[in-house]
Amino acid sequence: MSTTGLRAPRFNHVAMTLSPDMLDETNRADIIRFYDEVFGWKELPTMTEDRRRLVLGCHTVEQFVFLVADDEPMTCARLDHYGMSVETEAELDEVLARAQAFREQDDRVDIIDKKVDDHGMLAITSIYIGYLLPMMVEIQWWDFKEQARAET
């Protein structure tokens, strides 16, 4: 809640620790390629430090994934994740198709296929995608069914 009348605070980044080896040149290249091809995230090269840090920009300057080396890196259960949303089911399907295509070349891609949680007026369709990082990315599409009916 803002007391100044300005916009409310927003999430702007996720930070994870990886082993220094996971931030070497080879693994960084794999991480950068995957997250660019599947999600459209771009390396912020001025932030990259070999075996120490990698930052991936996520569509706007104030949204990013911050990866930093630590001798005791983060570990997570498979379903630990952070979420993003898309505007249409077609966008969700495009991300899923890109992840599936990448997995055909690299079996380290972990995908949990589409699932719909229907709450009556709202159905949330989601997928989970993981690759080399401790946390998966969940992509959701929110279908406000009553609103869609009212607009037609």
C-alpha positions, 0 to 999 in steps of 0.5 A, spaced: 500 500 500 502 506 498 501 512 502 504 517 497 499 516 492 504 513 487 504 506 485 504 500 489 510 496 490 511 491 485 515 485 484 521 486 480 526 480 481 528 473 483 535 472 486 538 465 486 545 462 488 548 457 484 555 453 485 561 457 481 561 452 476 554 453 474 556 460 472 562 458 468 562 460 461 559 454 458 553 453 463 552 461 463 551 460 455 547 454 456 542 458 461 542 464 457 540 461 450 535 457 454 532 463 457 532 467 451 529 462 446 524 460 451 522 466 455 525 472 451 530 474 457 536 477 455 543 477 459 545 484 462 552 483 460 555 489 464 553 485 470 556 478 468 562 476 472 565 469 470 563 464 476 560 469 480 554 473 477 549 473 471 543 477 471 537 476 466 533 481 464 525 479 463 522 484 458 523 490 462 529 494 465 526 493 472 524 485 472 530 480 472 533 474 475 539 475 479 544 469 479 550 469 484 555 464 486 555 461 492 559 455 495 553 453 498 548 454 493 540 454 493 536 447 493 529 447 492 524 441 491 521 440 484 515 445 485 518 451 488 518 456 483 516 463 481 510 465 477 509 470 471 503 471 467 501 471 460 495 475 456 492 469 452 492 462 452 496 462 445 502 466 448 502 460 454 502 455 448 507 458 445 512 458 451 510 451 452 512 449 444 518 453 445 520 449 451 518 442 448 522 444 442 528 446 446 527 439 450 528 435 444 535 438 443 537 438 451 534 433 456 535 437 462 529 441 460 523 439 465 516 441 463 510 440 467 504 440 462 498 444 462 493 444 467 487 448 468 484 450 475 477 452 474 474 456 480 467 457 476 468 465 474 476 464 473 480 458 470 487 459 471 491 455 466 499 453 468 505 450 466 512 449 469 518 449 466 525 448 469 532 448 466 539 448 470 536 453 475 534 451 482 527 454 481 522 452 476 518 458 472 510 457 472 507 461 467 499 462 468 494 465 463 488 467 467 481 466 464 476 471 467 470 467 464 464 472 466 468 478 463 469 474 457 462 473 456 460 480 458 465 483 452 461 478 447 
